[in-house]
Amino acid sequence: FKLEEIDRRARILKPGMRVLDLGAAPGSWAMYAAQKIGRNGKLLAIDLEPLAIALPPYGTFVQGDAFDIASNIHDAYAPYDVVLSDMAPRTTGNRLGDQTRSYELYMRALEVASHTLKKGGSFVGKIFMGEDLPLARAETRKFFEQERLIRPEGTRSVSYEIFVIGLGFRTGERAA
């Protein structure tokens, strides 16, 4: 339901779009995205773990490291209209360490987006709230016309996850 609310508020998914879902398991985001883009769209979902759902024919799932796979096959599938990342580190209970690992995952996903999005594209990335959040937001603003924070209502009250949304990808700003 989180992606559905993000989509309702930011209007990122439309029929016929090409979507990259990084860290797709168990599959609810991929399924929602597939429904929104329809049979004229294209979905590539990647995760270390298998999906718990079956994708429609216009969806492809690849099991493995999202960063390695996206780097190696992005030319065959890109450019994307939307890159999604609901990835989170395996939490340890050490809040600062978990926040740091979340920031690192977010930044890697943003880098993939910067190499695979088409002009005007959108990015949704999860990050744990902490002292690195302003840095992640500033980096996102380098690539996108608009940057927004959304904390979906479905997020548990004790959770410190939040989603940074980049709208209107600017070409020529790609990460090195």
N, C-alpha and C positions, 0 to 999 in steps of 0.2 A: 504493500500500500504506500510505501514511502515514495517510490518512483512515480506512482500515479499522482500523488499530491504535488510532487516537484513538477511534473509535467503540467498539471492543472494550473499551477501558479506561474510557471516560466514558459509554457507552451513550446516545448522543444521537439516533440515527436509528431510527425505527420506522415500520411500515406506516401509510399514510394521512396522513403529515405533509406540511406545506407548507415547502419549503426554498428559500432564496435563496443562490445560489452566485456570489459576487463574484470576478471574475478567474478565470473558469472554464476558459479554454484551458490546455492542449490538450483537456481534457475528462474526465480520469480521475476527478476528484472528483465531477463531475456524474454520470458513469455509475454510480459506486458508490452515490451518494445515490439515484439513480433506482431502482436495484435494491432498495435497502433500503425506500424509501417505497412502492414498488409502484404499481399502476394506480389506486389510490384516493388517491394522493398528488398533489402538484403541485410541480414544480420550475421555477424561473426561474433560468437561467444567463446571466451577462453577462460579456463580455470585449471588449477592444479588438481582439483577434485572433479569427479564425474557429475554431470547434471542429473538432477532428480526427476526431470521432466523431458519429454520428447519435443524437439523443435519442429516447426512446420518445414516444408521443403525449401523455403527461401531462407532458412536459418542453418548455419553451420556451427557445430561445436568442435573445438580442438582442445584436447586435454594436454596441459603442460604449463610451463611458466609463461604467464601473459606477456612479460616484457621481452623474453627471447622470441616468442612466436610473433608478436606484433612487429618486432624489429625485422624479422626475417620474411614475413609475408605481406607486409603492409602495401608493397607496390602492386601486388596482385589484387587486392581488395579495395584499397583506398582510391580516391579520397572519400572520407566519411562525412556525413552531415552531422553526426553526433557520436561522441565518445563518452561512455559511461564507466565509472569506476566506483563500485561499492566495496572495494577491497579494504580489509582491516588486518592489522597484524595479529598474530596469535598473542593474546593478552597474557601478561605475567602477574598482574596485580600491582606492579610498580607503575604508578600513574605516569610519572615523568618519562620513564623508559618506553611505555606504551605510546605516549603522545609523540615521542621522537620517532619511533618506528612508523607511526601513522603518517607523520609529516613526510618521511622519506618515501613511503608508498605513494602518497598524494603527488609528490614532486615527480616521481618516475612516471605516473599515469599522465600528468600534465605534459611531460616531455613527449610521451607517445602521441598524445593529442596534437601537440604542436607540429608533429611530423606527418600526421595522417588526416587531419581535418581539412576540409575545403573552405574556401573563403566564405565567411558568414556562418560557419558551423558552430556547434555548441558542445560544451563539456560539463559533465556533472561528476564531481569527485568528493568522496567521503574523507573527512579528516577528524581527528579527535581534537576538541578544543584545548588549547594550551598556549604557551608563549610563542610557538612557531606559527600559529594561525595568521597573525598579521603578515608574516613573511610569505606564506602561501597565497594569501589574498593579493599582495603586491605583485607577486610573480604572475598570477593569473591576469591581473590588469594589464600586464605587458603584452599579452597575446589577444585579449578580447576587448571589444568596445564597451561591454558591460560586465560587471562582476557582482554577484549577489550571494548572500548567505541564506540558506533555508534550513530550518530545523523542523522537519515534518512532525505533525501532531502525533503520528504513530510511534515516535521515538520514546522509549521508556524514560521516565522522569530522572532516573539515576544515571542514564547514559550521557556521555560527553561527546557523542558524535554529532557532527553537523556537516552539511553539504555546501560546497562552494560551487557556484554555477558560473560558467563563462559563456557569454552570449555574443555572437558576432565576431568569429575568429578573423583576425587580420593576417593575411598572407604576408610573406616577407619578414615575419617576426619570429621565424622558427628557431627553436633551441639548437645549439651547436651539437 
